Amino acid sequence: MSPLSLYDLNLLVKSTVESGLRTPLWLAAELSEVRLAAGGHCYVEFVEKEPAGHRLVAKARGNIWRNTYALLAPYFERETGRRLAPGMKVLVEVTVSFHELYGYALNVTDIDPTYTLGDVARKRKEILDRLSEEGVIDLNKELPLPRPLERIAVISSGTAAGYGDFRHQLEQSGFVFETRLFAATMQGDRVEESIISALDLIAEERECWDAVVIIRGGGAVSDLNGFDTYLLAANVAQFPLPVLTGIGHERDDTVLDVVAHTRLKTPTAVAAFLVDSRRMEMELVGKLEERFESALRRLMAENRNRFDYAAQRLQMAAVRYTGRERERLLRMNTLLETRVCRRLEEEDRRLELLRERMYRLVERQLSAETQKLAYLEKSVRLSEPERILEMGFSLTLRNGKAVRNAACLKTGDRIETLLGRGRVRSIVEQEER
């Protein structure tokens, strides 16, 4: 028996496969690779993993030919809001083919979007259940919105039309908002990483902001995968500032929308929410001002009436008090006059007695002083030098000065002796000591 060539073997396999699997089959599998060729064909790879792990148990190459892809891709994207992408679970109708050169392949002829939607919903539910178990799913919702809401940190693409619309609407509102863009990638594989990095920057200066706005203006609806991740949702749920989302889709809520403080449809809806918040604040302030003015007017009227009543009572009390005090002052004046007159009379009598006593004292003092002067006069007369000389005493002078000691004299000194009657001049001839 001669051996088969490889080509013959492959032809045999092809004939066996095509004869045994003529009708299309529905296949549930996960996409591990999606590649769109330049000619319009889409080449994919289907895989199946262990239920409790990531180990591959099966793999097959798939083709979506250009004409089929042109119909299936828009339909799938319209129904699911997503493009075919690696990691997505799909339910597709396939025909099995075997080519002698390219081998085994699955040709996709149809796709069921509801299967993928169910898988997406399951993944979202798993993320939300995990956040609930961790007790963080409603943390951001529980944060109070600051009043007024005017300092806004914006996470968006700087070139997005939605961001421009957002800013334009705030600027045209007539209110003053302080905003700063923290640029991030809003579509593609870097959505999660980019937004988390922006949140980290905002958290470092959270005292400067009242709230965070995450907006995505324009772009394909199919680019929402990045907003359905656990890490991004956990960061937003536990962020210390209220987070408002306007990701630009209406049909489905992403996981990010569910954990955010407030979910809005579009960037302009977020701007309208901020403007309406400020407007309601202003209206509330206006109402409070009116209530305050009304209360103030009532209070002033009540106080005016109370004041008028108090003024009347005060006036009456003042009149009564003035009358009583006038009467008291008159009584005191009369009493004072009486006491003053009585005191003046007493003082007059006392002065009269003092005057009589003064006269007697002066006369007595004058008599005593007169006697004292007479005694002094007599003493002076008895002490006069002439009387002493007449009594037999003498006074010796030398050079006009009295000589009290003989030792002061020298032989030859001229002295003068005063007697009761006359004087004698002499010269000392000898002194005795």
C-alpha positions in Angstrom: 0.0 0.0 0.0 1.5 3.3 -1.1 1.5 6.2 1.4 -0.7 9.3 1.0 0.8 12.7 0.3 0.1 15.5 2.7 -1.9 17.2 0.1 -4.0 14.1 -0.5 -4.5 13.7 3.2 -5.7 17.3 3.6 -8.0 16.8 0.7 -9.4 13.7 2.4 -9.9 15.7 5.7 -11.5 18.5 3.8 -13.9 16.1 2.1 -14.7 14.4 5.4 -15.3 17.7 7.2 -17.4 19.3 4.5 -19.5 16.2 4.1 -20.0 15.7 7.8 -20.6 19.3 8.8 -22.6 20.8 6.0 -25.1 22.8 8.1 -24.1 25.9 10.0 -23.6 25.6 13.8 -24.0 28.1 16.7 -20.7 28.5 18.6 -20.3 30.1 22.1 -16.7 31.2 22.6 -14.4 34.0 23.7 -12.5 36.2 21.3 -8.8 36.2 22.0 -7.8 38.1 18.9 -9.6 40.5 16.5 -7.8 41.8 13.4 -9.3 43.8 10.6 -7.4 43.4 7.4 -6.8 46.0 4.8 -9.1 44.2 2.3 -12.1 44.4 4.7 -11.9 40.9 6.0 -11.9 40.3 9.8 -9.7 37.6 11.2 -10.5 36.3 14.7 -9.4 33.6 17.1 -11.8 31.7 19.3 -10.7 30.2 22.6 -12.3 28.3 25.5 -10.8 28.3 29.0 -11.3 26.1 32.0 -14.4 27.2 34.0 -12.3 27.8 37.2 -9.1 29.1 35.6 -7.4 30.7 32.6 -5.9 27.6 31.0 -6.9 27.2 27.4 -8.7 24.0 26.5 -9.6 24.8 22.9 -8.6 27.2 20.2 -9.8 27.8 16.6 -9.1 30.3 13.8 -12.1 32.2 12.4 -12.9 34.3 9.4 -15.5 37.0 8.9 -15.4 37.7 5.1 -15.7 41.3 3.9 -19.3 41.2 2.8 -20.5 39.4 6.0 -18.4 41.7 8.2 -19.9 44.8 6.5 -23.3 43.6 7.7 -22.5 42.0 11.1 -20.2 44.7 12.5 -22.6 47.7 12.4 -25.5 45.5 13.6 -23.5 44.1 16.6 -22.2 47.6 17.5 -25.7 49.1 17.2 -27.2 46.5 19.5 -24.5 46.1 22.1 -22.9 49.5 21.9 -19.5 47.8 21.5 -17.2 46.6 18.8 -15.8 43.1 18.6 -12.8 43.1 20.8 -10.5 40.6 22.6 -11.9 39.3 25.8 -15.5 39.5 24.6 -17.7 36.4 24.7 -19.8 35.9 21.6 -22.4 33.6 20.2 -21.8 33.2 16.4 -23.1 31.1 13.6 -20.2 29.3 11.8 -19.6 26.9 9.0 -16.6 24.6 9.4 -14.1 24.5 6.6 -10.8 22.9 6.0 -8.3 24.2 3.4 -5.5 22.0 2.2 -3.0 24.9 2.6 -4.4 27.0 5.4 -6.0 24.2 7.5 -9.0 24.2 9.8 -11.1 27.4 10.1 -14.5 28.6 11.2 -16.3 31.0 8.8 -18.7 33.3 10.7 -22.0 33.9 9.0 -24.1 35.4 11.8 -23.9 36.7 15.4 -26.3 37.0 18.3 -25.7 40.3 20.2 -28.0 39.3 23.1 -25.5 36.7 24.2 -22.7 39.3 24.4 -25.0 41.8 26.2 -25.7 39.1 28.7 -22.1 38.5 29.3 -21.4 42.2 29.6 -24.2 42.5 32.1 -22.8 39.6 34.0 -19.4 41.2 34.2 -20.9 44.5 35.4 -23.0 42.6 38.0 -19.9 40.8 39.2 -18.1 44.2 39.6 -21.0 45.8 41.4 -21.5 42.8 43.7 -17.8 43.0 44.6 -18.1 46.7 45.4 -21.2 46.1 47.5 -19.5 43.3 49.4 -16.6 45.7 50.1 -19.1 48.3 51.3 -17.9 51.1 49.0 -20.5 51.1 46.2 -22.5 54.0 47.6 -19.7 56.0 49.4 -19.4 58.7 46.7 -23.2 59.1 46.5 -23.3 59.7 50.3 -21.0 62.7 50.0 -22.8 66.1 50.3 -22.6 68.4 47.3 -20.8 71.6 48.5 -22.8 74.9 48.4 -22.2 76.8 46.2 -20.8 74.3 43.6 -18.3 76.4 41.7 -14.8 74.9 41.8 -14.8 72.0 39.3 -12.0 69.6 38.4 -12.7 68.3 34.9 -11.4 64.9 33.6 -11.8 64.8 29.8 -9.8 64.9 26.6 -8.7 68.4 25.9 -9.5 68.2 22.2 -13.0 66.7 22.7 -15.9 68.7 21.3 -17.9 67.8 24.4 -15.4 69.5 26.7 -15.6 72.6 24.6 -19.4 72.5 24.8 -19.2 72.0 28.5 -16.9 75.1 29.0 -19.0 77.2 26.6 -22.2 76.5 28.4 -20.6 77.4 31.8 -19.2 80.6 30.4 -22.6 81.6 28.8 -24.5 80.9 32.1 -23.6 84.3 33.7 -22.2 82.5 36.7 -18.5 82.4 37.7 -17.1 78.8 37.8 -13.5 77.9 38.5 -12.5 74.9 36.3 -9.3 73.1 35.4 -8.8 70.3 32.9 -7.0 67.2 34.0 -6.5 65.6 30.6 -7.1 61.9 30.2 -7.7 59.4 27.5 -11.4 58.7 27.1 -11.4 55.8 24.6 -9.2 52.8 23.9 -7.1 50.6 26.2 -5.8 53.4 28.4 -9.1 54.8 29.7 -8.8 53.1 33.1 -5.2 54.0 33.7 -5.5 57.6 32.4 -8.6 58.5 34.5 -7.2 57.0 37.7 -4.0 59.0 37.2 -6.1 62.2 36.8 -8.0 61.3 40.0 -4.8 60.9 41.9 -3.7 64.4 40.8 -7.0 65.9 41.9 -6.8 64.0 45.3 -3.5 65.7 46.1 -5.2 69.1 46.0 -8.7 68.1 46.9 -9.0 71.2 49.2 -9.1 73.3 46.0 -12.1 71.6 44.5 -15.8 71.2 45.2 -16.5 68.3 42.8 -15.0 66.2 39.9 -16.6 66.0 36.5 -15.8 63.1 34.1 -17.1 63.8 30.7 -16.7 62.1 27.3 -17.8 64.1 24.4 -18.4 62.3 21.1 -16.6 59.1 20.2 -18.0 55.7 19.3 -20.5 54.1 21.7 -18.4 51.0 21.4 -15.5 52.7 23.4 -17.3 52.2 26.7 -15.4 49.2 27.8 -12.8 51.3 29.7 -15.6 52.6 32.0 -16.7 49.1 33.1 -13.6 48.1 35.1 -13.3 47.3 38.8 -10.3 49.5 39.5 -11.8 52.6 38.0 -15.1 52.0 39.7 -13.4 51.4 43.1 -11.4 54.6 42.8 -14.4 56.7 41.9 -16.6 55.1 44.6 -14.0 55.9 47.3 -13.0 59.3 46.0 -13.2 62.1 48.7 -15.0 64.5 46.4 -18.4 64.1 44.6 -18.0 62.7 41.1 -20.4 63.7 38.3 -20.3 61.7 35.0 -21.4 62.8 31.5 -20.1 60.0 29.3 -22.4 60.7 26.4 -24.6 57.7 26.2 -28.2 57.2 27.2 -29.2 53.6 26.8 -26.9 51.9 29.3 -25.3 52.8 32.6 -21.6 51.9 32.9 -20.2 50.7 36.2 -18.7 54.2 36.5 -22.1 55.8 36.2 -23.5 53.5 39.0 -20.9 54.4 41.6 -20.6 58.1 40.8 -22.4 60.6 42.9 -24.5 61.9 40.0 -25.0 60.4 36.5 -25.9 62.7 33.7 -26.2 61.9 30.0 -23.8 64.3 28.2 -21.2 67.0 29.0 -23.7 69.7 28.3 -26.1 68.0 30.7 -23.4 68.1 33.4 -22.9 71.8 32.6 -26.7 72.4 32.8 -26.8 70.6 36.2 -24.0 72.8 37.5 -25.7 76.0 36.2 -29.1 74.9 37.6 -27.5 74.2 40.9 -26.1 77.7 41.0 -29.4 79.1 39.9 -31.3 77.3 42.6 -28.7 78.5 45.1 -29.3 82.1 43.9 -33.0 81.6 44.0 -32.8 80.2 47.5 -30.6 83.1 48.6 -33.1 85.5 47.1 -36.0 83.8 49.0 -33.9 83.8 52.1 -33.2 87.5 51.6 -37.0 88.1 51.1 -37.8 86.1 54.2 -35.1 87.9 56.2 -36.3 91.3 55.0 -39.9 90.4 55.9 -38.9 89.0 59.3 -36.8 92.1 59.8 -39.7 94.4 59.0 -42.0 92.5 61.3 -39.4 92.6 64.0 -38.8 96.3 63.5 -42.6 97.0 63.6 -42.9 94.9 66.8 -39.9 96.6 68.4 -41.2 100.0 67.3 -44.6 99.3 69.0 -42.8 98.0 72.0 -40.5 101.0 72.0 -43.4 103.4 71.7 -45.2 101.7 74.6 -42.0 101.7 76.6 -41.4 105.4 75.7 -44.9 106.3 76.9 -44.4 104.5 80.1 -41.0 106.0 80.5 -42.4 109.5 79.9 -45.2 108.9 82.5 -42.7 107.5 84.9 -40.4 110.5 84.3 -43.2 112.9 85.0 -44.1 111.2 88.2 -40.5 110.9 89.2 -39.8 114.5 88.4 -42.8 115.6 90.5 -41.7 113.5 93.4 -38.2 114.8 93.1 -39.4 118.4 92.9 -41.5 118.0 96.0 -38.6 116.3 97.7 -36.2 119.0 96.7 -38.6 121.7 98.0 -38.9 119.9 101.3 -35.1 119.6 101.4 -34.7 123.3 100.5 -37.1 124.4 103.3 -35.4 122.1 105.7 -32.0 123.3 104.6 -33.0 126.9 105.0 -34.3 126.2 108.5 -31.1 124.4 109.5 -28.9 127.0 108.0 -30.7 129.8 109.8 -30.5 127.8 113.1 -26.8 127.1 112.5 -26.1 130.8 111.6 -27.8 131.8 114.9 -25.8 129.3 116.8 -22.6 130.4 115.1 -23.4 134.1 115.8 -23.8 133.3 119.5 -20.6 131.2 119.5 -18.7 134.1 117.8 -20.1 136.5 120.4 -18.8 134.3 123.2 -15.5 133.9 121.4 -15.2 137.6 121.0 -15.8 138.2 124.7 -13.3 135.5 125.6 -10.9 137.0 123.2 -11.2 140.5 124.7 -10.6 139.1 128.2 -7.6 137.0 127.0 -6.1 140.0 125.2 -6.5 142.2 128.2 -4.9 139.6 130.4 -2.1 139.0 128.0 -1.5 142.8 127.6 -1.3 143.2 131.4 1.1 140.4 131.7 3.3 141.7 128.9 3.2 145.2 130.4 4.5 143.8 133.7 7.1 141.8 131.9 8.3 144.9 130.0 8.4 146.9 133.3 10.6 144.2 134.8 12.8 144.1 131.8 13.1 147.9 131.8 14.1 147.9 135.5 16.7 145.2 134.8 18.1 147.1 131.9 18.4 150.3 134.0 20.1 148.3 136.8 22.5 146.9 134.2 23.6 150.2 132.7 27.4 150.8 132.7 27.0 154.3 134.2 25.1 152.9 137.3 27.8 150.2 137.7 30.6 152.7 137.6 28.8 154.9 140.0 28.6 152.0 142.4 32.5 152.1 142.6 33.5 149.9 139.8 35.8 151.0 136.9 36.4 149.9 133.3 39.9 149.7 131.8 40.3 150.1 128.1 43.3 149.5 125.8 43.0 150.8 122.3 39.2 151.2 122.9 38.8 147.6 124.1 38.0 146.4 127.6 40.8 144.7 129.5 39.6 141.7 131.4 43.0 140.1 132.2 46.2 141.8 133.4 48.2 139.3 131.5 47.1 141.0 128.3 49.0 144.2 129.2 52.7 144.9 128.6 55.0 147.5 130.0 54.5 150.8 128.2 50.9 150.0 127.1 48.6 153.1 127.3 45.4 152.3 129.1 42.3 154.4 129.9 40.3 153.8 133.1 36.6 154.9 133.2 35.2 155.8 136.6 31.8 156.7 137.8 32.7 160.3 137.2 35.6 160.9 134.7 38.3 158.9 133.2 42.1 158.4 133.9 44.8 157.7 131.2 47.9 155.9 132.3 51.0 154.0 131.1 51.8 150.5 132.4 55.1 150.6 134.2 55.1 147.0 135.5 52.8 144.1 135.2 52.3 141.4 137.7 51.1 138.0 136.9 
